[in-house]
Amino acid sequence: MTSYSPAAPHKAPSAPQELLTVPQVMARLQLGRSAVYDLLRTQQLASITLGRARRIPTHALTDFIRTRLDQEAAA
């Protein structure tokens, strides 16, 4: 009997990937709906679309905040 062994073992992420809704991002950034959609439209904040739903990975929000902090520090 042959057992299945994958060619490369599946590596679990160090932290679970959480997807945020636009209202959740609004609350975290304390911004309005239009401001968040402007960030998404200008690709300053990365997102994915699942069907008609827009979701923002938590790492994308963290990267956005870090980038803005770096820009503020450089100014």
PyMOL commands that set and color helices and strands:
alter all, ss='L'
color gray80, all
select helices_A, chain A and resi 22-29+33-41+58-74
alter helices_A, ss='H'
color red, helices_A
select strands_A, chain A and resi 19-20+48-50+53-57
alter strands_A, ss='S'
color yellow, strands_A
deselect
rebuild
show_as cartoon
